[in-house]
């Protein structure tokens, strides 16, 4: 398991419309950028891309 597994699990549990889930992921990306977690940002951007294809 990656060190970010807990973050991904929490994001999966977000309830509500896709727009709300996108906002959570976008906020998490901003926080990851604040702490310079580039690898986490890449994973989160992939998740965000999945929302755009739905």
Jmol script that loads the backbone (N, CA, C; Angstrom):
load data "model"
ATOM      1  N   UNK A   1       0.829  -1.209   0.000  1.00  0.00           N
ATOM      2  CA  UNK A   1       0.000   0.000   0.000  1.00  0.00           C
ATOM      3  C   UNK A   1       0.869   1.266   0.000  1.00  0.00           C
ATOM      4  N   UNK A   2       0.440   2.254  -0.761  1.00  0.00           N
ATOM      5  CA  UNK A   2       1.205   3.495  -0.815  1.00  0.00           C
ATOM      6  C   UNK A   2       0.990   4.301   0.462  1.00  0.00           C
ATOM      7  N   UNK A   3       1.877   5.261   0.647  1.00  0.00           N
ATOM      8  CA  UNK A   3       1.765   6.092   1.853  1.00  0.00           C
ATOM      9  C   UNK A   3       0.533   6.997   1.806  1.00  0.00           C
ATOM     10  N   UNK A   4      -0.080   7.100   0.639  1.00  0.00           N
ATOM     11  CA  UNK A   4      -1.254   7.965   0.477  1.00  0.00           C
ATOM     12  C   UNK A   4      -2.557   7.182   0.444  1.00  0.00           C
ATOM     13  N   UNK A   5      -2.472   5.902   0.739  1.00  0.00           N
ATOM     14  CA  UNK A   5      -3.654   5.030   0.679  1.00  0.00           C
ATOM     15  C   UNK A   5      -4.824   5.578   1.497  1.00  0.00           C
ATOM     16  N   UNK A   6      -4.528   6.101   2.664  1.00  0.00           N
ATOM     17  CA  UNK A   6      -5.578   6.624   3.541  1.00  0.00           C
ATOM     18  C   UNK A   6      -6.297   7.813   2.889  1.00  0.00           C
ATOM     19  N   UNK A   7      -5.537   8.668   2.214  1.00  0.00           N
ATOM     20  CA  UNK A   7      -6.130   9.823   1.527  1.00  0.00           C
ATOM     21  C   UNK A   7      -7.079   9.340   0.437  1.00  0.00           C
ATOM     22  N   UNK A   8      -6.616   8.367  -0.371  1.00  0.00           N
ATOM     23  CA  UNK A   8      -7.456   7.864  -1.461  1.00  0.00           C
ATOM     24  C   UNK A   8      -8.721   7.204  -0.925  1.00  0.00           C
ATOM     25  N   UNK A   9      -8.588   6.485   0.183  1.00  0.00           N
ATOM     26  CA  UNK A   9      -9.750   5.821   0.792  1.00  0.00           C
ATOM     27  C   UNK A   9     -10.775   6.863   1.250  1.00  0.00           C
ATOM     28  N   UNK A  10     -10.279   7.923   1.875  1.00  0.00           N
ATOM     29  CA  UNK A  10     -11.184   8.988   2.332  1.00  0.00           C
ATOM     30  C   UNK A  10     -11.882   9.660   1.151  1.00  0.00           C
ATOM     31  N   UNK A  11     -11.152   9.897   0.076  1.00  0.00           N
ATOM     32  CA  UNK A  11     -11.760  10.525  -1.103  1.00  0.00           C
ATOM     33  C   UNK A  11     -12.822   9.625  -1.730  1.00  0.00           C
ATOM     34  N   UNK A  12     -12.615   8.317  -1.676  1.00  0.00           N
ATOM     35  CA  UNK A  12     -13.604   7.376  -2.216  1.00  0.00           C
ATOM     36  C   UNK A  12     -14.907   7.428  -1.431  1.00  0.00           C
ATOM     37  N   UNK A  13     -14.810   7.769  -0.142  1.00  0.00           N
ATOM     38  CA  UNK A  13     -15.988   7.776   0.723  1.00  0.00           C
ATOM     39  C   UNK A  13     -16.802   9.069   0.641  1.00  0.00           C
ATOM     40  N   UNK A  14     -16.312  10.043  -0.111  1.00  0.00           N
ATOM     41  CA  UNK A  14     -17.040  11.314  -0.239  1.00  0.00           C
ATOM     42  C   UNK A  14     -18.369  11.044  -0.929  1.00  0.00           C
ATOM     43  N   UNK A  15     -19.446  11.525  -0.332  1.00  0.00           N
ATOM     44  CA  UNK A  15     -20.786  11.341  -0.877  1.00  0.00           C
ATOM     45  C   UNK A  15     -21.232  12.631  -1.564  1.00  0.00           C
ATOM     46  N   UNK A  16     -22.153  12.477  -2.478  1.00  0.00           N
ATOM     47  CA  UNK A  16     -22.714  13.651  -3.129  1.00  0.00           C
ATOM     48  C   UNK A  16     -22.490  13.629  -4.629  1.00  0.00           C
ATOM     49  N   UNK A  17     -22.890  14.706  -5.278  1.00  0.00           N
ATOM     50  CA  UNK A  17     -22.753  14.786  -6.737  1.00  0.00           C
ATOM     51  C   UNK A  17     -21.272  14.801  -7.151  1.00  0.00           C
ATOM     52  N   UNK A  18     -21.045  14.492  -8.414  1.00  0.00           N
ATOM     53  CA  UNK A  18     -19.687  14.457  -8.958  1.00  0.00           C
ATOM     54  C   UNK A  18     -18.982  15.789  -8.729  1.00  0.00           C
ATOM     55  N   UNK A  19     -19.716  16.873  -8.839  1.00  0.00           N
ATOM     56  CA  UNK A  19     -19.127  18.209  -8.669  1.00  0.00           C
ATOM     57  C   UNK A  19     -18.509  18.365  -7.275  1.00  0.00           C
ATOM     58  N   UNK A  20     -19.171  17.840  -6.265  1.00  0.00           N
ATOM     59  CA  UNK A  20     -18.663  17.912  -4.892  1.00  0.00           C
ATOM     60  C   UNK A  20     -17.389  17.076  -4.779  1.00  0.00           C
ATOM     61  N   UNK A  21     -17.396  15.891  -5.382  1.00  0.00           N
ATOM     62  CA  UNK A  21     -16.216  15.030  -5.339  1.00  0.00           C
ATOM     63  C   UNK A  21     -15.035  15.702  -6.035  1.00  0.00           C
ATOM     64  N   UNK A  22     -15.311  16.363  -7.165  1.00  0.00           N
ATOM     65  CA  UNK A  22     -14.251  17.087  -7.885  1.00  0.00           C
ATOM     66  C   UNK A  22     -13.644  18.162  -6.992  1.00  0.00           C
ATOM     67  N   UNK A  23     -14.499  18.880  -6.280  1.00  0.00           N
ATOM     68  CA  UNK A  23     -14.011  19.946  -5.401  1.00  0.00           C
ATOM     69  C   UNK A  23     -13.110  19.392  -4.305  1.00  0.00           C
ATOM     70  N   UNK A  24     -13.466  18.248  -3.757  1.00  0.00           N
ATOM     71  CA  UNK A  24     -12.632  17.619  -2.726  1.00  0.00           C
ATOM     72  C   UNK A  24     -11.260  17.260  -3.300  1.00  0.00           C
ATOM     73  N   UNK A  25     -11.255  16.667  -4.503  1.00  0.00           N
ATOM     74  CA  UNK A  25      -9.986  16.280  -5.127  1.00  0.00           C
ATOM     75  C   UNK A  25      -9.158  17.520  -5.441  1.00  0.00           C
ATOM     76  N   UNK A  26      -9.794  18.559  -5.969  1.00  0.00           N
ATOM     77  CA  UNK A  26      -9.072  19.799  -6.285  1.00  0.00           C
ATOM     78  C   UNK A  26      -8.475  20.426  -5.023  1.00  0.00           C
ATOM     79  N   UNK A  27      -9.213  20.418  -3.940  1.00  0.00           N
ATOM     80  CA  UNK A  27      -8.704  20.959  -2.685  1.00  0.00           C
ATOM     81  C   UNK A  27      -7.508  20.132  -2.193  1.00  0.00           C
ATOM     82  N   UNK A  28      -7.618  18.812  -2.337  1.00  0.00           N
ATOM     83  CA  UNK A  28      -6.530  17.929  -1.907  1.00  0.00           C
ATOM     84  C   UNK A  28      -5.282  18.174  -2.748  1.00  0.00           C
ATOM     85  N   UNK A  29      -5.464  18.437  -4.044  1.00  0.00           N
ATOM     86  CA  UNK A  29      -4.326  18.761  -4.914  1.00  0.00           C
ATOM     87  C   UNK A  29      -3.647  20.041  -4.426  1.00  0.00           C
ATOM     88  N   UNK A  30      -4.435  21.043  -4.076  1.00  0.00           N
ATOM     89  CA  UNK A  30      -3.864  22.304  -3.574  1.00  0.00           C
ATOM     90  C   UNK A  30      -3.075  22.084  -2.288  1.00  0.00           C
ATOM     91  N   UNK A  31      -3.619  21.257  -1.409  1.00  0.00           N
ATOM     92  CA  UNK A  31      -2.913  20.960  -0.158  1.00  0.00           C
ATOM     93  C   UNK A  31      -1.628  20.177  -0.441  1.00  0.00           C
ATOM     94  N   UNK A  32      -1.688  19.238  -1.373  1.00  0.00           N
ATOM     95  CA  UNK A  32      -0.498  18.458  -1.732  1.00  0.00           C
ATOM     96  C   UNK A  32       0.576  19.386  -2.317  1.00  0.00           C
ATOM     97  N   UNK A  33       0.148  20.365  -3.100  1.00  0.00           N
ATOM     98  CA  UNK A  33       1.097  21.326  -3.685  1.00  0.00           C
ATOM     99  C   UNK A  33       1.748  22.162  -2.585  1.00  0.00           C
ATOM    100  N   UNK A  34       0.974  22.489  -1.597  1.00  0.00           N
ATOM    101  CA  UNK A  34       1.486  23.285  -0.485  1.00  0.00           C
ATOM    102  C   UNK A  34       2.625  22.554   0.227  1.00  0.00           C
ATOM    103  N   UNK A  35       2.517  21.233   0.273  1.00  0.00           N
ATOM    104  CA  UNK A  35       3.549  20.421   0.924  1.00  0.00           C
ATOM    105  C   UNK A  35       4.510  19.784  -0.086  1.00  0.00           C
ATOM    106  N   UNK A  36       4.408  20.246  -1.342  1.00  0.00           N
ATOM    107  CA  UNK A  36       5.298  19.794  -2.422  1.00  0.00           C
ATOM    108  C   UNK A  36       5.305  18.275  -2.604  1.00  0.00           C
ATOM    109  N   UNK A  37       4.128  17.684  -2.587  1.00  0.00           N
ATOM    110  CA  UNK A  37       3.969  16.235  -2.783  1.00  0.00           C
ATOM    111  C   UNK A  37       3.616  15.968  -4.247  1.00  0.00           C
ATOM    112  N   UNK A  38       4.614  16.037  -5.110  1.00  0.00           N
ATOM    113  CA  UNK A  38       4.370  15.928  -6.557  1.00  0.00           C
ATOM    114  C   UNK A  38       3.781  14.578  -6.964  1.00  0.00           C
ATOM    115  N   UNK A  39       4.278  13.491  -6.353  1.00  0.00           N
ATOM    116  CA  UNK A  39       3.760  12.169  -6.702  1.00  0.00           C
ATOM    117  C   UNK A  39       2.287  12.028  -6.318  1.00  0.00           C
ATOM    118  N   UNK A  40       1.909  12.592  -5.179  1.00  0.00           N
ATOM    119  CA  UNK A  40       0.506  12.572  -4.766  1.00  0.00           C
ATOM    120  C   UNK A  40      -0.338  13.393  -5.735  1.00  0.00           C
ATOM    121  N   UNK A  41       0.174  14.535  -6.154  1.00  0.00           N
ATOM    122  CA  UNK A  41      -0.552  15.389  -7.108  1.00  0.00           C
ATOM    123  C   UNK A  41      -0.823  14.632  -8.399  1.00  0.00           C
ATOM    124  N   UNK A  42       0.161  13.895  -8.895  1.00  0.00           N
ATOM    125  CA  UNK A  42      -0.024  13.117 -10.128  1.00  0.00           C
ATOM    126  C   UNK A  42      -1.161  12.109  -9.978  1.00  0.00           C
ATOM    127  N   UNK A  43      -1.181  11.405  -8.855  1.00  0.00           N
ATOM    128  CA  UNK A  43      -2.250  10.429  -8.614  1.00  0.00           C
ATOM    129  C   UNK A  43      -3.617  11.106  -8.523  1.00  0.00           C
ATOM    130  N   UNK A  44      -3.661  12.241  -7.845  1.00  0.00           N
ATOM    131  CA  UNK A  44      -4.929  12.962  -7.694  1.00  0.00           C
ATOM    132  C   UNK A  44      -5.410  13.504  -9.035  1.00  0.00           C
ATOM    133  N   UNK A  45      -4.489  13.947  -9.877  1.00  0.00           N
ATOM    134  CA  UNK A  45      -4.879  14.444 -11.198  1.00  0.00           C
ATOM    135  C   UNK A  45      -5.476  13.331 -12.042  1.00  0.00           C
ATOM    136  N   UNK A  46      -4.978  12.117 -11.875  1.00  0.00           N
ATOM    137  CA  UNK A  46      -5.555  10.971 -12.589  1.00  0.00           C
ATOM    138  C   UNK A  46      -6.995  10.726 -12.133  1.00  0.00           C
ATOM    139  N   UNK A  47      -7.215  10.852 -10.837  1.00  0.00           N
ATOM    140  CA  UNK A  47      -8.571  10.694 -10.294  1.00  0.00           C
ATOM    141  C   UNK A  47      -9.487  11.774 -10.879  1.00  0.00           C
ATOM    142  N   UNK A  48      -8.975  12.993 -10.931  1.00  0.00           N
ATOM    143  CA  UNK A  48      -9.751  14.109 -11.460  1.00  0.00           C
ATOM    144  C   UNK A  48     -10.092  13.878 -12.933  1.00  0.00           C
ATOM    145  N   UNK A  49      -9.161  13.335 -13.691  1.00  0.00           N
ATOM    146  CA  UNK A  49      -9.407  13.032 -15.108  1.00  0.00           C
ATOM    147  C   UNK A  49     -10.562  12.046 -15.260  1.00  0.00           C
ATOM    148  N   UNK A  50     -10.652  11.083 -14.351  1.00  0.00           N
ATOM    149  CA  UNK A  50     -11.742  10.101 -14.408  1.00  0.00           C
ATOM    150  C   UNK A  50     -13.100  10.778 -14.253  1.00  0.00           C
ATOM    151  N   UNK A  51     -13.152  11.822 -13.413  1.00  0.00           N
ATOM    152  CA  UNK A  51     -14.411  12.557 -13.242  1.00  0.00           C
ATOM    153  C   UNK A  51     -14.817  13.254 -14.535  1.00  0.00           C
ATOM    154  N   UNK A  52     -13.850  13.759 -15.280  1.00  0.00           N
ATOM    155  CA  UNK A  52     -14.154  14.487 -16.511  1.00  0.00           C
ATOM    156  C   UNK A  52     -14.651  13.546 -17.601  1.00  0.00           C
ATOM    157  N   UNK A  53     -14.246  12.269 -17.533  1.00  0.00           N
ATOM    158  CA  UNK A  53     -14.682  11.324 -18.565  1.00  0.00           C
ATOM    159  C   UNK A  53     -16.044  10.715 -18.250  1.00  0.00           C
ATOM    160  N   UNK A  54     -16.551  10.952 -17.041  1.00  0.00           N
ATOM    161  CA  UNK A  54     -17.869  10.411 -16.667  1.00  0.00           C
ATOM    162  C   UNK A  54     -18.975  11.268 -17.199  1.00  0.00           C
TER     163      UNK A  54
END
end "model"
wireframe off; spacefill off
backbone 0.3
color backbone group
